[in-house]
């Protein structure tokens, strides 16, 4: 296993300067022994800022949206539908009175109804696109694409993990801790 902290200038070039200000980006490489596989899980890694303090990585979505909630693509008010597909739902209660044609008596009734319609017809005026939302989705895609992939591997892999906190720590070196099923490794990282 090998790891290094990405310098702020490189984080800004790859992602954005905002990511570099709020997160420590650590590149991790895993080199499994040829005779056995290695299970990679982000939660097995922690960034130690002091002997008793650990910070765990966050997801690319959390980094990109910086604590805000991503728009819900199934909410028509947030994005206008999913790629041209529009789903409309309707439900209600009907209360009525009628005269039964057979008996001539007045009848009172309650009924419920529901329906779903799906179409791909263009809407008369598409909702305006937000460039900040679009750029946030692009950033999230970059973060996901370069993230350390989880799962079993028998080949060498590398990727990034994103740890909350300032890029400059009070200590001279941070420590990346790996811990899984009784195995433990500590790697000293230097801020650049």
Backbone as CSV, one residue per row, in Angstrom:
resi,resn,N_x,N_y,N_z,CA_x,CA_y,CA_z,C_x,C_y,C_z
1,UNK,0.844,-1.165,0.000,0.000,0.000,0.000,0.897,1.238,0.000
2,UNK,0.472,2.258,-0.731,1.190,3.526,-0.761,0.156,4.645,-0.756
3,UNK,0.535,5.817,-0.248,-0.400,6.949,-0.197,0.360,8.261,-0.183
4,UNK,-0.296,9.295,-0.718,0.278,10.641,-0.651,-0.847,11.664,-0.705
5,UNK,-0.591,12.819,-0.104,-1.551,13.927,-0.130,-1.343,14.694,-1.428
6,UNK,-2.433,14.992,-2.120,-2.328,15.804,-3.336,-2.081,17.252,-2.954
7,UNK,-1.122,17.909,-3.577,-0.897,19.327,-3.304,-2.117,20.147,-3.730
8,UNK,-2.336,21.254,-3.047,-3.507,22.110,-3.298,-3.600,22.543,-4.758
9,UNK,-2.467,22.858,-5.373,-2.481,23.288,-6.777,-2.972,22.170,-7.686
10,UNK,-2.614,20.942,-7.378,-3.053,19.806,-8.188,-4.540,19.535,-7.950
11,UNK,-5.000,19.660,-6.708,-6.432,19.490,-6.408,-7.239,20.536,-7.170
12,UNK,-6.771,21.777,-7.181,-7.470,22.854,-7.904,-7.499,22.579,-9.392
13,UNK,-6.414,22.052,-9.937,-6.341,21.776,-11.373,-7.259,20.608,-11.757
14,UNK,-7.302,19.564,-10.933,-8.107,18.380,-11.249,-9.589,18.617,-10.931
15,UNK,-9.874,19.199,-9.771,-11.258,19.351,-9.318,-11.647,20.829,-9.284
16,UNK,-11.306,21.492,-8.183,-11.565,22.928,-8.029,-10.838,23.416,-6.790
17,UNK,-10.623,24.721,-6.714,-9.945,25.264,-5.537,-10.828,25.116,-4.297
18,UNK,-12.146,25.108,-4.477,-13.060,24.936,-3.336,-12.867,23.574,-2.681
19,UNK,-12.602,22.544,-3.475,-12.350,21.219,-2.911,-11.073,21.254,-2.086
20,UNK,-10.031,21.893,-2.611,-8.758,21.984,-1.905,-8.832,22.755,-0.602
21,UNK,-9.768,23.713,-0.505,-9.905,24.503,0.718,-10.616,23.737,1.822
22,UNK,-11.517,22.835,1.453,-12.345,22.165,2.459,-11.997,20.696,2.691
23,UNK,-11.189,20.116,1.781,-10.914,18.680,1.884,-9.441,18.390,1.679
24,UNK,-8.969,17.331,2.335,-7.642,16.792,2.097,-7.837,15.608,1.160
25,UNK,-7.235,15.672,-0.012,-7.377,14.606,-0.999,-6.135,13.723,-0.909
26,UNK,-6.367,12.434,-0.678,-5.265,11.481,-0.517,-5.347,10.443,-1.635
27,UNK,-4.245,10.292,-2.361,-4.184,9.240,-3.381,-3.665,7.983,-2.707
28,UNK,-4.374,6.890,-2.919,-4.012,5.618,-2.305,-3.804,4.593,-3.409
29,UNK,-2.727,3.841,-3.310,-2.462,2.747,-4.242,-2.388,1.451,-3.438
30,UNK,-3.012,0.420,-3.956,-3.029,-0.885,-3.300,-2.388,-1.882,-4.255
31,UNK,-1.406,-2.610,-3.735,-0.693,-3.618,-4.516,-0.878,-4.975,-3.840
32,UNK,-1.914,-5.726,-4.212,-2.155,-7.013,-3.548,-1.063,-8.027,-3.872
33,UNK,-0.832,-8.929,-2.939,0.092,-10.027,-3.212,-0.519,-10.873,-4.319
34,UNK,0.306,-11.407,-5.184,-0.209,-12.160,-6.333,-0.983,-13.405,-5.922
35,UNK,-0.684,-13.957,-4.766,-1.328,-15.206,-4.352,-2.704,-14.994,-3.713
36,UNK,-3.021,-13.742,-3.339,-4.330,-13.544,-2.695,-4.895,-12.176,-3.062
37,UNK,-6.198,-12.073,-2.972,-6.876,-10.822,-3.285,-6.858,-9.871,-2.101
38,UNK,-7.335,-8.685,-2.354,-7.367,-7.645,-1.335,-8.733,-6.980,-1.399
39,UNK,-9.408,-6.864,-0.281,-10.715,-6.213,-0.204,-10.506,-4.733,0.112
40,UNK,-10.954,-3.864,-0.793,-10.797,-2.423,-0.624,-12.141,-1.838,-0.185
41,UNK,-12.118,-1.101,0.932,-13.306,-0.403,1.430,-12.855,0.942,2.000
42,UNK,-13.528,2.002,1.594,-13.151,3.347,2.041,-13.186,3.473,3.559
43,UNK,-14.114,2.801,4.208,-14.215,2.905,5.664,-13.048,2.258,6.409
44,UNK,-12.226,1.511,5.702,-11.052,0.902,6.338,-9.907,1.902,6.474
45,UNK,-10.042,3.071,5.859,-9.005,4.099,5.896,-9.465,5.277,6.743
46,UNK,-8.564,5.798,7.557,-8.849,6.994,8.359,-7.615,7.880,8.339
47,UNK,-7.841,9.163,8.408,-6.750,10.128,8.474,-6.615,10.543,9.929
48,UNK,-5.463,10.250,10.515,-5.232,10.592,11.925,-4.583,11.962,11.991
49,UNK,-5.245,12.896,12.683,-4.699,14.241,12.857,-3.996,14.371,14.201
50,UNK,-4.263,13.437,15.105,-3.587,13.344,16.400,-3.736,11.889,16.843
51,UNK,-3.064,11.485,17.904,-3.151,10.074,18.301,-4.582,9.586,18.580
52,UNK,-5.456,10.479,19.029,-6.809,10.059,19.379,-7.881,10.560,18.410
53,UNK,-7.497,11.231,17.344,-8.475,11.839,16.441,-8.369,11.233,15.049
54,UNK,-9.489,10.686,14.556,-9.527,10.098,13.216,-10.610,10.780,12.399
55,UNK,-10.319,10.999,11.129,-11.295,11.550,10.196,-11.491,10.510,9.107
56,UNK,-12.741,10.191,8.816,-13.039,9.226,7.766,-13.432,9.962,6.488
57,UNK,-13.207,9.314,5.367,-13.487,9.952,4.077,-14.988,10.122,3.877
58,UNK,-15.318,11.051,2.985,-16.716,11.299,2.627,-16.902,10.936,1.155
59,UNK,-18.153,10.854,0.733,-18.455,10.449,-0.639,-18.229,11.605,-1.608
60,UNK,-18.039,11.298,-2.881,-17.921,12.353,-3.892,-19.149,13.278,-3.912
61,UNK,-20.328,12.732,-3.666,-21.532,13.561,-3.627,-21.440,14.601,-2.510
62,UNK,-20.978,14.192,-1.329,-20.840,15.125,-0.220,-19.818,16.213,-0.529
63,UNK,-18.731,15.857,-1.207,-17.708,16.840,-1.562,-18.271,17.826,-2.575
64,UNK,-18.900,17.331,-3.631,-19.393,18.193,-4.711,-20.484,19.144,-4.238
65,UNK,-21.420,18.638,-3.459,-22.570,19.464,-3.045,-22.293,20.209,-1.750
66,UNK,-21.156,19.953,-1.105,-20.709,20.652,0.104,-21.811,20.799,1.142
67,UNK,-22.438,19.676,1.461,-23.457,19.664,2.499,-24.841,20.044,2.027
68,UNK,-24.966,20.587,0.822,-26.289,20.895,0.288,-26.870,19.621,-0.305
69,UNK,-28.155,19.639,-0.492,-28.817,18.477,-1.055,-28.847,18.580,-2.575
70,UNK,-28.456,17.515,-3.246,-28.509,17.490,-4.707,-29.968,17.510,-5.147
71,UNK,-30.276,18.177,-6.264,-31.653,18.172,-6.760,-32.121,16.747,-7.050
72,UNK,-33.391,16.481,-6.762,-33.983,15.171,-6.983,-34.468,15.098,-8.428
73,UNK,-33.867,14.220,-9.264,-34.250,14.187,-10.667,-35.695,13.751,-10.902
74,UNK,-36.341,13.082,-9.940,-37.728,12.678,-10.142,-38.703,13.772,-9.718
75,UNK,-38.186,14.869,-9.138,-39.035,16.000,-8.755,-39.146,16.949,-9.943
76,UNK,-40.347,17.067,-10.544,-40.473,17.903,-11.738,-40.096,19.358,-11.499
77,UNK,-40.242,19.849,-10.294,-39.913,21.248,-10.037,-38.413,21.487,-9.977
78,UNK,-37.616,20.424,-9.789,-36.166,20.624,-9.667,-35.429,20.456,-10.984
79,UNK,-35.893,19.561,-11.866,-35.109,19.334,-13.071,-35.921,19.126,-14.331
80,UNK,-37.227,19.119,-14.242,-38.024,18.979,-15.448,-38.173,17.555,-15.936
81,UNK,-37.893,16.559,-15.119,-38.086,15.174,-15.532,-36.764,14.498,-15.847
82,UNK,-36.841,13.233,-16.126,-35.655,12.422,-16.374,-35.413,12.292,-17.867
83,UNK,-34.501,13.036,-18.418,-34.075,12.883,-19.793,-35.200,12.865,-20.808
84,UNK,-36.193,13.740,-20.672,-37.276,13.793,-21.628,-38.439,12.883,-21.291
85,UNK,-38.317,12.056,-20.293,-39.417,11.195,-19.875,-40.158,11.906,-18.760
86,UNK,-41.460,12.022,-18.910,-42.275,12.734,-17.928,-43.280,11.766,-17.320
87,UNK,-43.337,11.742,-16.001,-44.265,10.885,-15.275,-45.252,11.787,-14.553
88,UNK,-46.535,11.542,-14.774,-47.588,12.311,-14.121,-48.429,11.340,-13.304
89,UNK,-48.670,11.692,-12.055,-49.521,10.855,-11.206,-50.714,11.668,-10.749
90,UNK,-51.804,10.959,-10.486,-53.011,11.624,-10.010,-53.743,10.653,-9.103
91,UNK,-54.292,11.161,-8.026,-55.092,10.357,-7.110,-56.129,11.265,-6.484
92,UNK,-57.253,10.688,-6.109,-58.295,11.516,-5.497,-59.445,10.708,-4.942
93,UNK,-60.375,11.439,-4.374,-61.592,10.858,-3.793,-62.770,11.534,-4.476
94,UNK,-63.748,10.732,-4.857,-64.971,11.275,-5.465,-66.143,10.969,-4.543
95,UNK,-66.926,11.982,-4.266,-68.128,11.828,-3.454,-69.296,12.246,-4.336
96,UNK,-70.337,11.415,-4.366,-71.448,11.763,-5.254,-72.778,11.200,-4.819
97,UNK,-73.802,11.709,-5.463,-75.170,11.257,-5.249,-75.757,10.968,-6.626
98,UNK,-76.487,9.861,-6.745,-77.122,9.537,-8.013,-78.442,8.841,-7.763
99,UNK,-79.233,8.803,-8.806,-80.488,8.076,-8.735,-80.288,6.758,-9.459
100,UNK,-80.547,5.669,-8.746,-80.396,4.349,-9.326,-81.488,4.161,-10.371
101,UNK,-81.096,3.911,-11.658,-82.122,3.796,-12.709,-83.043,2.588,-12.545
102,UNK,-82.633,1.566,-11.846,-83.451,0.372,-11.677,-84.473,0.552,-10.571
103,UNK,-84.019,1.076,-9.422,-84.910,1.188,-8.260,-85.521,2.563,-8.127
104,UNK,-84.893,3.585,-8.722,-85.378,4.954,-8.596,-84.993,5.607,-7.285
105,UNK,-84.229,4.922,-6.471,-83.824,5.465,-5.167,-82.552,6.298,-5.332
106,UNK,-82.400,7.265,-4.417,-81.188,8.077,-4.384,-80.109,7.317,-3.630
107,UNK,-78.910,7.257,-4.230,-77.788,6.568,-3.595,-76.643,7.559,-3.397
108,UNK,-75.941,7.402,-2.285,-74.767,8.216,-1.980,-73.550,7.293,-2.063
109,UNK,-72.478,7.813,-2.590,-71.303,6.960,-2.736,-69.991,7.718,-2.605
110,UNK,-68.980,6.970,-2.249,-67.618,7.483,-2.153,-66.744,6.520,-2.944
111,UNK,-65.862,7.084,-3.745,-64.951,6.257,-4.527,-63.569,6.908,-4.552
112,UNK,-62.571,6.087,-4.777,-61.214,6.614,-4.928,-60.750,6.303,-6.344
113,UNK,-59.821,7.101,-6.818,-59.240,6.846,-8.131,-57.768,7.194,-8.089
114,UNK,-57.043,6.585,-9.004,-55.613,6.848,-9.121,-55.194,6.535,-10.542
115,UNK,-54.113,7.188,-10.968,-53.626,6.954,-12.318,-52.203,7.439,-12.484
116,UNK,-51.527,6.848,-13.439,-50.162,7.224,-13.769,-50.070,7.320,-15.292
117,UNK,-49.429,8.379,-15.755,-49.209,8.538,-17.184,-47.727,8.789,-17.432
118,UNK,-47.200,8.178,-18.472,-45.802,8.357,-18.843,-45.757,8.772,-20.307
119,UNK,-44.995,9.839,-20.607,-44.840,10.243,-22.006,-43.464,10.854,-22.214
120,UNK,-43.114,11.039,-23.466,-41.832,11.667,-23.785,-42.025,12.875,-24.696
121,UNK,-43.223,13.435,-24.700,-43.484,14.636,-25.497,-42.763,15.821,-24.882
122,UNK,-42.214,16.690,-25.714,-41.533,17.869,-25.166,-42.529,18.797,-24.485
123,UNK,-42.075,19.412,-23.421,-42.908,20.374,-22.698,-42.854,21.706,-23.431
124,UNK,-43.888,22.519,-23.261,-43.971,23.783,-23.988,-42.813,24.723,-23.659
125,UNK,-42.420,24.801,-22.411,-41.281,25.647,-22.058,-40.408,24.905,-21.053
126,UNK,-39.258,24.409,-21.495,-38.391,23.675,-20.581,-37.895,24.578,-19.462
127,UNK,-37.682,24.007,-18.272,-37.199,24.820,-17.164,-35.792,25.332,-17.459
128,UNK,-35.446,26.507,-16.947,-34.102,27.034,-17.179,-33.064,26.159,-16.495
129,UNK,-31.952,25.959,-17.175,-30.866,25.168,-16.609,-29.957,26.067,-15.786
130,UNK,-29.570,25.568,-14.638,-28.667,26.315,-13.774,-27.239,25.876,-14.064
131,UNK,-26.388,26.814,-14.433,-25.003,26.445,-14.733,-24.265,26.005,-13.481
132,UNK,-24.624,26.546,-12.308,-23.939,26.109,-11.089,-24.324,24.671,-10.763
133,UNK,-25.592,24.299,-10.988,-26.007,22.915,-10.768,-25.311,22.002,-11.756
134,UNK,-25.242,22.420,-13.020,-24.569,21.616,-14.031,-23.099,21.409,-13.667
135,UNK,-22.414,22.465,-13.256,-20.994,22.337,-12.925,-20.796,21.485,-11.673
136,UNK,-21.769,21.498,-10.755,-21.673,20.653,-9.570,-21.799,19.183,-9.958
137,UNK,-22.685,18.881,-10.902,-22.797,17.504,-11.392,-21.506,17.068,-12.096
138,UNK,-20.894,17.970,-12.854,-19.628,17.663,-13.526,-18.552,17.373,-12.485
139,UNK,-18.467,18.209,-11.446,-17.493,18.001,-10.376,-17.733,16.661,-9.688
140,UNK,-18.992,16.354,-9.391,-19.309,15.077,-8.746,-18.865,13.911,-9.627
141,UNK,-19.066,14.032,-10.926,-18.632,12.978,-11.846,-17.131,12.781,-11.834
142,UNK,-16.373,13.885,-11.800,-14.906,13.783,-11.723,-14.479,13.116,-10.426
143,UNK,-15.093,13.552,-9.326,-14.750,12.988,-8.021,-15.042,11.487,-7.987
144,UNK,-16.198,11.084,-8.521,-16.560,9.657,-8.561,-15.613,8.868,-9.467
145,UNK,-15.282,9.437,-10.607,-14.430,8.742,-11.567,-13.021,8.486,-11.059
146,UNK,-12.532,9.342,-10.173,-11.168,9.202,-9.669,-11.104,8.630,-8.257
147,UNK,-12.257,8.337,-7.685,-12.343,7.793,-6.330,-11.729,6.385,-6.275
148,UNK,-11.146,6.035,-5.129,-10.629,4.689,-4.912,-11.805,3.718,-4.993
149,UNK,-11.746,2.792,-5.933,-12.848,1.856,-6.149,-12.851,0.778,-5.080
150,UNK,-14.028,0.500,-4.567,-14.168,-0.490,-3.510,-14.453,-1.863,-4.108
151,UNK,-14.115,-2.895,-3.339,-14.378,-4.267,-3.750,-13.120,-5.110,-3.719
152,UNK,-13.274,-6.355,-4.103,-12.166,-7.306,-4.116,-11.308,-7.065,-5.356
153,UNK,-10.005,-7.070,-5.177,-9.099,-6.909,-6.312,-7.909,-7.837,-6.166
154,UNK,-7.413,-8.296,-7.304,-6.171,-9.076,-7.325,-5.102,-8.321,-8.104
155,UNK,-5.500,-7.163,-8.682,-4.574,-6.324,-9.459,-4.300,-5.025,-8.706
156,UNK,-3.169,-4.388,-8.977,-2.896,-3.088,-8.362,-3.940,-2.056,-8.808
157,UNK,-4.395,-1.240,-7.870,-5.350,-0.169,-8.171,-4.938,1.083,-7.405
158,UNK,-5.438,2.219,-7.872,-5.212,3.456,-7.131,-6.414,4.366,-7.331
159,UNK,-6.553,5.312,-6.437,-7.640,6.274,-6.519,-7.562,7.233,-5.346
160,UNK,-8.497,8.164,-5.316,-8.495,9.199,-4.283,-9.566,8.941,-3.237
161,UNK,-9.252,9.351,-2.007,-10.245,9.451,-0.935,-10.257,10.905,-0.490
162,UNK,-11.443,11.379,-0.083,-11.650,12.786,0.242,-11.983,12.913,1.729
163,UNK,-11.085,13.560,2.467,-11.240,13.704,3.909,-11.596,15.151,4.242
164,UNK,-12.642,15.376,5.043,-12.992,16.751,5.417,-11.900,17.384,6.263
165,UNK,-11.808,18.692,6.170,-10.856,19.419,6.995,-9.957,20.290,6.156
166,UNK,-9.276,21.214,6.793,-8.381,22.111,6.063,-7.187,21.356,5.496
167,UNK,-6.638,21.879,4.401,-5.486,21.227,3.776,-4.226,21.378,4.616
168,UNK,-4.128,22.441,5.400,-2.971,22.632,6.286,-3.370,22.192,7.694
169,UNK,-2.676,21.236,8.237,-2.941,20.748,9.586,-1.919,21.353,10.544
170,UNK,-2.254,21.336,11.821,-1.343,21.886,12.826,-0.107,21.009,12.998
171,UNK,-0.270,19.721,12.736,0.866,18.819,12.881,1.682,18.821,11.603
172,UNK,2.957,18.456,11.717,3.837,18.436,10.550,3.453,17.306,9.599
173,UNK,2.962,16.192,10.121,2.607,15.052,9.273,1.270,14.480,9.713
174,UNK,0.513,14.038,8.747,-0.723,13.308,9.014,-0.410,11.831,8.859
175,UNK,-1.263,10.996,9.423,-1.048,9.561,9.322,-2.300,8.941,8.714
176,UNK,-2.103,8.161,7.657,-3.198,7.401,7.070,-3.197,6.046,7.748
177,UNK,-4.328,5.714,8.344,-4.439,4.440,9.054,-5.339,3.512,8.253
178,UNK,-4.856,2.285,8.042,-5.659,1.242,7.420,-5.906,0.185,8.475
179,UNK,-7.162,-0.223,8.613,-7.482,-1.237,9.604,-8.631,-2.101,9.086
180,UNK,-8.365,-3.424,9.009,-9.405,-4.347,8.555,-9.092,-5.740,9.088
181,UNK,-10.075,-6.350,9.707,-9.981,-7.740,10.170,-8.679,-8.037,10.909
182,UNK,-8.322,-7.167,11.822,-7.123,-7.382,12.618,-5.828,-6.925,11.966
183,UNK,-5.851,-6.614,10.682,-4.660,-6.090,10.010,-4.665,-4.577,10.160
184,UNK,-3.468,-4.011,10.377,-3.372,-2.560,10.581,-2.085,-2.050,9.949
185,UNK,-2.205,-0.913,9.288,-1.025,-0.275,8.690,-1.125,1.221,8.929
186,UNK,0.008,1.861,9.203,0.074,3.312,9.382,1.060,3.873,8.377
187,UNK,0.622,4.875,7.618,1.495,5.518,6.645,1.576,6.997,6.972
188,UNK,2.791,7.500,7.173,2.990,8.916,7.428,2.847,9.701,6.129
189,UNK,2.079,10.784,6.180,1.856,11.645,5.011,2.348,13.032,5.335
190,UNK,2.990,13.666,4.405,3.461,15.031,4.612,2.623,15.983,3.779
191,UNK,2.257,17.110,4.391,1.561,18.169,3.639,2.548,18.839,2.707
192,UNK,2.102,19.119,1.501,2.987,19.790,0.532,2.555,21.205,0.327
